[in-house]
Amino acid sequence: MKRINKILRLLEVRFYSTRNDNNNVKPAVVYSNADTHRKEIMEENRGKSGVYRWINLLSNKSYIGSSVNLRARFHVYYSVKRLNNSNMVIYKALQKYGYSNFSLEILEYCEPNQAILKEQEYIDLLKPEYNINPTAGSSLGYKHSASTLDKLRNRDYSFLHNEDTRLKLSAAATGRILSSEAKAKISIARSGTKLSIETRTKLSAAAAEIRGVAVLVTNLETGDIVEYSTMTEASVGLNVSRTAIKKVLQSGKILRGKYIIRIKGSKLVG
């Protein structure tokens, strides 16, 4: 059965490339139906990095992205919760039209440190309509201005030493098993009791134990901001150890003199 599916997939690549591509781009893999091929998408892209393209089969509009962990990234696309909590155009399109009206292409597999570069090349070539920001790697859709970058370089990051940050880092480093204290606070929250700011902060940390810690990485040289779903994914993307990411978060220092790293949702003050 797997062999038959592989043969069909090869036929899809040839047909799909001829039908939709005017730029001589030959995808490495084509999943013609993102709904029925969901299992293959997750299984076949485990441990791989590369550039992908979503194509709306009704409008032919597309979106190009890249990831150092394709399986993890696709898991986000198939998460209804993540789609509901994001304003990204491609997320809204997937919700509106459904996965069955989208195909997914792996344009190219590559080394992790080449993913952003390759993504930019394909964006420049194919000009995907769903990519609001034409700059690869800016998943939040904007860049900092030069003046803002100067302020960031000189900002006081001592706030990263606060209790909320320490709790979240601790949660990320554990097996994410809720403590008795965390369970008790969640129970209080559900009862409708008004919570103090300190208690709400700790509850937020307890929730992080379940879902993991997403981090935002700002490149001070380019102004790009990249969101990583976990510290592990950030470490792969920046080609450093997970411990290095954790230390930067704890100390508030700038990684390699150009990367500011903070937990998603934390506010920059100063």
C-alpha atoms as one frame of an Amber mdcrd trajectory, in Angstrom:
protein
   0.000   0.000   0.000   2.805   2.411   0.878   4.489   1.679  -2.441   1.254
   2.420  -4.327   0.834   5.698  -2.423   4.418   6.654  -3.283   3.825   5.998
  -6.983   0.619   8.051  -6.891   2.463  10.848  -5.145   5.120  10.929  -7.878
   2.385  11.149 -10.491   0.805  14.000  -8.547   4.099  15.909  -8.530   4.421
  15.656 -12.312   0.779  16.589 -12.957   0.590  19.335 -10.369   3.853  20.966
 -11.442   2.718  21.036 -15.086  -0.731  22.406 -14.186   0.172  25.149 -11.697
   3.798  26.148 -12.054   5.006  28.722 -14.541   8.383  29.184 -12.873   9.936
  25.756 -13.459   9.686  24.950  -9.753   9.581  21.212  -9.161   8.409  20.419
  -5.614  10.155  17.642  -3.755   6.785  16.309  -2.603   3.162  17.189  -3.369
   0.233  16.403  -1.108  -2.732  17.176  -3.352  -5.266  17.142  -0.521  -4.110
  18.487   2.843  -7.049  16.791   4.534  -6.783  13.215   3.249  -2.970  13.324
   3.230  -2.647  14.639   6.770  -1.195  11.391   8.136   1.462  11.213   5.411
   2.321  14.884   5.891   3.056  14.330   9.564   4.875  11.012   9.190   7.015
  11.809   6.157   8.311  15.145   7.457   9.443  14.036  10.891  12.916  15.380
  11.674  13.172  17.305   8.409  13.661  20.976   7.645  12.762  22.801   4.474
  10.459  25.150   2.580   6.767  24.461   2.018   3.892  25.995   0.082   0.153
  25.920   0.785  -1.992  26.368  -2.332  -5.696  27.203  -2.302  -7.154  24.935
  -4.955 -10.135  27.252  -5.462  -8.351  30.585  -5.863  -4.812  29.354  -6.611
  -3.497  31.765  -3.965  -0.521  30.445  -2.027   1.579  30.822   1.082   5.268
  29.986   1.435   6.979  29.243   4.725   9.912  27.326   6.122  10.788  25.500
   9.303  13.700  23.746  10.923  11.150  21.180  12.097   8.497  20.669   9.424
   6.478  18.139  11.398   6.212  20.513  14.357   5.210  23.388  12.092   2.532
  21.348  10.331   1.201  20.258  13.707   0.489  23.951  14.358  -1.385  24.293
  11.066  -3.613  21.376  12.030  -4.296  22.798  15.497  -7.756  24.385  15.550
  -6.848  26.247  18.738  -3.768  27.853  17.171  -5.704  28.807  14.046  -8.420
  30.441  16.139  -5.903  32.456  18.152  -3.960  33.884  15.207  -4.630  36.584
  12.638  -2.245  35.137  10.055  -3.894  35.214   6.634  -3.043  31.597   5.803
  -4.587  30.415   9.091  -7.809  32.274   8.321  -7.850  30.861   4.794  -7.466
  27.304   6.052 -10.364  27.877   8.419 -12.546  29.421   5.740 -11.963  26.955
   2.908 -11.007  23.787   4.803  -7.970  21.554   4.401  -9.579  19.587   1.582
  -9.406  22.694  -0.612  -5.678  23.097  -0.070  -2.682  21.228  -1.381   0.642
  21.246   0.442   3.980  21.148  -1.341   7.424  20.601   0.075   9.263  22.885
  -2.297  12.658  21.829  -1.038  14.271  19.986   1.866  17.401  21.678   3.160
  19.719  22.081   6.126  18.205  24.003   9.079  20.559  26.956   8.683  19.496
  27.335   5.030  15.719  27.306   5.598  15.161  31.079   5.867  17.425  31.812
   2.902  15.635  29.253   0.727  12.245  30.551   1.852  13.181  34.056   0.740
  14.286  32.785  -2.659  10.929  31.102  -3.239   8.965  34.106  -1.979  10.836
  36.352  -4.398  10.254  33.922  -7.258   6.640  32.888  -6.695   5.253  35.982
  -4.918   2.679  34.110  -2.788  -0.464  36.133  -2.137  -0.975  34.963   1.450
   2.495  36.197   2.490   1.596  39.682   3.700   5.201  40.362   4.663   7.557
  39.584   1.740  10.464  39.021   4.129  11.165  35.408   5.072  11.262  34.588
   8.765   9.075  37.476   9.929   6.210  35.295  11.089   4.693  38.172  13.065
   4.388  40.263   9.958   6.537  43.256  10.769  10.035  44.604  11.330  11.363
  46.963  13.957  12.458  50.390  12.737  16.081  51.474  13.075  15.242  53.750
  16.013  13.392  50.943  17.782  16.341  48.616  17.289  18.629  51.182  18.923
  16.288  51.358  21.893  16.196  47.579  22.137  19.985  47.403  22.206  20.102
  49.742  25.183  17.024  48.459  26.998  17.090  47.255  30.584  16.201  43.546
  30.522  16.313  43.019  34.263  12.571  42.363  34.123  13.428  38.941  32.734
  14.537  37.985  36.223  11.023  38.321  37.609   9.066  35.477  39.170   6.856
  34.938  36.130   9.849  34.330  33.857  11.551  32.010  36.326   8.385  29.949
  36.739   7.930  29.599  32.993  11.540  28.568  32.463  11.254  26.059  35.270
   8.091  24.656  33.742   9.736  24.339  30.339  12.639  22.372  31.808  10.458
  19.875  33.651   8.198  17.083  32.538   5.317  19.551  32.688   3.534  17.764
  35.516   1.372  20.180  37.452   2.327  20.681  41.082  -0.224  20.521  43.889
   0.089  24.290  44.249  -0.622  24.868  40.569  -3.616  22.520  40.643  -4.983
  24.331  43.693  -4.690  27.730  42.017  -6.388  26.466  38.873  -9.180  25.089
  41.041  -9.591  28.489  42.699  -9.711  30.193  39.307 -12.474  27.901  38.114
 -14.538  28.634  41.217 -14.878  32.273  40.199 -12.771  33.659  43.040 -11.102
  36.980  42.210  -7.363  36.401  41.940  -4.507  38.745  42.721  -2.011  39.773
  40.042   0.606  37.548  41.664  -1.716  34.546  41.624  -2.707  35.132  38.002
   0.976  35.299  37.081   1.627  31.945  38.720  -1.423  30.466  37.011  -0.003
  31.596  33.699   3.214  29.771  34.537   1.247  26.658  35.462  -0.482  26.738
  32.084   2.935  26.985  30.448   3.772  23.665  32.047   1.146  22.095  29.826
   1.581  23.883  26.521   5.313  24.687  26.526   6.985  28.068  26.173   6.921
  29.983  22.889   9.715  32.504  22.394  10.233  35.510  20.131  13.653  36.171
  18.619  14.479  39.669  17.371  17.462  40.092  15.051  18.906  43.512  15.873
  20.789  43.675  12.572  17.788  43.099  10.289  14.830  43.892  12.523  13.236
  40.518  11.775  11.160  38.874  14.488  10.719  35.107  14.416   8.383  33.152
  16.660   9.409  29.663  17.788   6.864  27.402  19.450   9.425  26.076  21.958
  12.899  26.869  23.246  14.103  23.672  21.596  12.908  24.837  18.185  14.567
  28.208  18.783  17.846  26.511  19.654  17.764  24.569  16.374  16.858  27.673
  14.378  19.713  29.685  15.887  22.111  26.732  15.900  22.819  26.940  19.633
  22.040  24.698  22.575  18.734  24.819  24.403  20.699  25.680  27.529  22.057
  28.778  25.782  18.513  29.915  24.992  17.488  29.391  28.617  20.503  31.321
  29.942  19.777  34.269  27.661  16.182  34.367  28.904  17.332  34.274  32.510
  20.097  36.868  32.167  18.497  39.246  29.685  21.700  39.311  27.645  21.797
  39.591  23.854  22.760  36.345  22.133  25.784  36.653  19.834  25.494  40.410
  20.080  22.431  40.547  17.836  19.578  38.301  19.043  17.103  39.453  21.695
  15.114  36.512  23.024  12.006  36.807  25.149   9.040  34.679  26.106   6.013
  35.315  23.923   3.496  37.405  25.793   6.054  39.124  28.041   6.173  42.894
  27.667   9.309  44.902  26.970   9.679  47.667  29.494  12.132  50.492  29.903
